């Protein structure tokens, strides 16, 4: 009997060493989760239970349980290296089905799909013209140029000097600085993405009253032909005119549609100070080439373009399980859903129990080498002790055999 008990102990110690050795071997594996060998005792039992004087039948390996504790986050120089801070798994898919991983070392394949190191496609909420939808599928990065957007609105905040005198010469002429008090300019874009110079001119007409003129490439709008709007202020220097001002359509000579511009001077003041431009912006841009990718904490993948614009390509999804230890290891730091793990609960990072993402970083293995080395010594001693039991049982048996 003792032989069988000791042999079960040897097997258990060997399994413990195997688990410990696997942990040590994967101490530098990205996204790896440490395993722990769990054992249970054995007793001979009948339908009526176990005898009170039963000595036991040895030990058995009851489970190898992975511990899904957080690993350290190591920063890298690759924006597509992504670590999970908190609970959850990345969702990947290929022809063999869906799997889950904590290893966030991603890249882009020849077709623009985001993939992991084994070529599986990363799943994400899809984007439609930069807007995230609820549909889940492979994340594909668009490599086409970003179409230009024609400028339609200008926002300008300036201070007009309350003490300024009326211009020396009238009427207004954009080519003659003596016919206006101040001016500011910015670049606007037509429907083809070509640049044009839009200039705003300010002419004081009376106390607390100014005229705003707009010219594009030096030309007045087609309608109204004057391209001028009055702006009024109260005696505290605050603007009282309604905004925005529609300056009409300007002729484009590049083959694009004519440029139609509204200007919003909200925030413009008339104080006793020099003319100054406090803010100046417009809503158009030229065509742009893909120049890079960024991933934020909520998993939104943003494509950066050479024109300074960015557009969402999708939002990475995470999956969580009621019992992560019930997942089936597949190798390559992948797990599969099982009935023991429960169904995958899929959502956006940072929602429910799901963690946030850290771009330019990888989650390291959660193996504690010092602890594993101690476990190895314990397993080794257990193996030696069980071997001693066999040796002692052998000596007892030999003694009995030698009885004459």
Secondary structure as UniProt FT lines:
FT   HELIX           2..25
FT   TURN            26..28
FT   TURN            30..31
FT   STRAND          35..42
FT   TURN            47..48
FT   TURN            52..53
FT   STRAND          58..66
FT   STRAND          73..75
FT   TURN            79..80
FT   STRAND          81..85
FT   STRAND          89..94
FT   TURN            95..96
FT   STRAND          97..101
FT   STRAND          107..108
FT   TURN            110..111
FT   STRAND          113..115
FT   TURN            117..118
FT   STRAND          121..128
FT   TURN            129..130
FT   STRAND          131..138
FT   STRAND          153..159
FT   TURN            162..163
FT   TURN            174..175
FT   HELIX           177..179
FT   STRAND          182..189
FT   TURN            191..192
FT   STRAND          195..206
FT   TURN            207..208
FT   STRAND          209..216
FT   TURN            217..218
FT   TURN            225..226
FT   STRAND          228..233
FT   TURN            235..236
FT   STRAND          238..239
FT   STRAND          245..250
FT   STRAND          259..264
FT   TURN            266..267
FT   STRAND          276..282
FT   STRAND          290..295
FT   TURN            297..298
FT   STRAND          300..305
FT   TURN            306..307
FT   STRAND          310..320
FT   TURN            322..323
FT   HELIX           324..326
FT   STRAND          328..331
FT   TURN            332..333
FT   STRAND          334..336
FT   TURN            339..341
FT   STRAND          345..348
FT   TURN            349..350
FT   TURN            352..353
FT   STRAND          356..359
FT   STRAND          361..363
FT   HELIX           369..401
//
